C-alpha cells in the first residue's frame, strides 16, 4: 500500500522514450573538394524537430551553425529562425533548385557544409547502404 508521503513505485513512474538519434554520415576527410560533405537521414520532414538533433550530432570540430537552408518541397513550413542549444539559427527553404534534397549548414565566417538528405520514408536497408558508402568513399550511391 502506498501512502501520500511514499515515493512513487518505479512501475508507476512514466518512462519517456529517449529522443531519436541523428542518422548522419560525414564523408571522410580528404584534401579533395567535394560537392557533398555527408548524408543525413532525418526521422521526419519537420525541420524544427530534426535540426537540434542534427546539430548535436555534427563533428565536435565543426563551428557553431548559424544558418540552415533546406532544398526540397517536402519540408513543413518554416519560421525565419529557431533557437537551438541557446543560439539562433536562421532558416530558409528553397524549392526551385533542381537536384536532390539537401541541407546547407553555414557557420558565419567559417564556411558551409552540404548534406544530401535521404528522405525519411526511405527503407532502412537502402538508407543504411547509402550511408555506409558515403562513410567509405565520400560519395553517395544512387537511391
C-alpha atoms as one frame of an Amber mdcrd trajectory, in Angstrom:
protein
   0.000   0.000   0.000   1.263   3.468  -0.871   0.569   6.486   1.301   0.702
  10.132   0.328   4.256  10.546   1.673   5.736   7.470  -0.025   7.836   7.934
  -3.170   6.237   6.556  -6.330   6.943   2.948  -7.150   9.197   2.634 -10.250
   6.463   0.739 -12.096   4.106   3.695 -11.508   6.540   6.292 -12.903   6.001
   7.010 -16.596   9.070   6.380 -18.747   9.674   8.674 -21.653  11.344   7.295
 -24.721  14.734   8.836 -25.407  14.850  11.202 -28.360  15.775   9.550 -31.653
  19.451   9.519 -32.536  20.529  11.537 -35.559  21.187   9.378 -38.566  24.171
  11.153 -40.067  27.260  10.147 -42.013  30.105  12.573 -42.664  32.375  11.931
 -45.643  35.959  11.021 -44.785  38.303  13.992 -44.559  40.484  14.441 -47.630
  42.180  17.347 -49.363  39.787  16.925 -52.294  36.967  19.441 -52.555  33.636
  17.676 -52.797  30.096  18.772 -53.538  28.622  16.924 -50.550  30.055  16.711
 -47.053  27.790  13.907 -45.882  24.350  12.333 -45.718  21.530  12.974 -43.281
  18.538  10.674 -42.867  16.021  12.601 -40.742  13.146  10.869 -38.980  10.572
  13.364 -40.358  10.182  16.455 -42.545   9.730  18.720 -39.516  12.968  20.714
 -39.522  12.208  22.366 -36.179  12.188  18.925 -34.556  15.049  17.438 -36.565
  17.557  20.326 -36.609  18.572  20.272 -32.917  19.286  16.549 -33.195  21.338
  17.090 -36.373  23.390  19.955 -34.953  24.139  17.974 -31.796  25.440  15.091
 -33.915  27.842  17.182 -36.009  31.561  16.581 -35.514  32.957  18.414 -32.495
  35.385  20.407 -34.633  32.649  21.978 -36.761  31.926  25.561 -35.658  28.529
  26.750 -34.428  25.967  26.664 -37.230  24.187  29.994 -37.750  22.138  29.305
 -40.905  20.395  26.256 -42.367  18.857  26.139 -45.839  16.899  23.103 -46.965
  16.270  22.408 -50.625  13.122  20.488 -51.373   9.362  20.768 -51.250   8.825
  18.030 -48.641   9.711  20.215 -45.642   6.992  21.610 -43.402   6.543  25.372
 -43.181   9.468  27.127 -41.512   9.783  30.254 -39.422  12.677  32.581 -40.299
  14.726  31.357 -37.330  14.759  28.961 -34.383  16.640  28.621 -31.128  18.939
  25.580 -30.926  21.036  24.908 -27.818  20.802  28.539 -26.769  21.705  30.177
 -30.068  19.718  31.427 -33.038  19.820  29.518 -36.306  18.359  31.307 -39.322
  16.217  29.043 -41.518  15.410  29.095 -45.190  13.791  26.736 -47.649  14.262
  26.703 -51.401  12.151  24.686 -53.778  13.286  25.903 -57.192  16.745  24.354
 -57.322  16.919  21.168 -59.374  18.515  18.086 -57.934  18.173  16.059 -54.772
  17.060  17.397 -51.414  19.931  18.898 -49.447  20.593  20.953 -46.354  23.251
  23.634 -46.405  24.664  24.418 -42.971  26.542  27.699 -42.638  28.755  28.986
 -39.869  29.142  32.731 -40.364  32.782  33.494 -41.099  33.794  29.810 -41.033
  32.275  28.103 -44.052  29.488  25.863 -45.218  28.711  22.178 -45.291  26.267
  20.498 -47.656  24.485  17.306 -46.694  22.399  15.165 -49.003  19.074  14.349
 -47.361  17.837  10.794 -47.539  14.020  11.048 -47.430  12.591   9.896 -44.079
  10.423   7.303 -45.846  13.436   5.537 -47.392  13.545   1.840 -46.429  16.200
   1.213 -43.785  18.358  -1.225 -45.825  18.624   1.268 -48.668  19.420   4.227
 -46.397  21.990   2.259 -44.413  23.685   1.170 -47.656  23.869   4.783 -48.856
  25.289   5.957 -45.542  27.881   3.179 -45.459  29.032   4.058 -48.982  29.373
   7.744 -48.033  31.412   6.811 -44.953  33.629   4.510 -47.029  34.164   6.524
 -50.232  32.929  10.046 -49.563  30.425   9.701 -52.383  26.729   8.825 -52.144
  25.351   5.976 -54.164  22.134   6.393 -56.116  18.959   5.550 -54.210
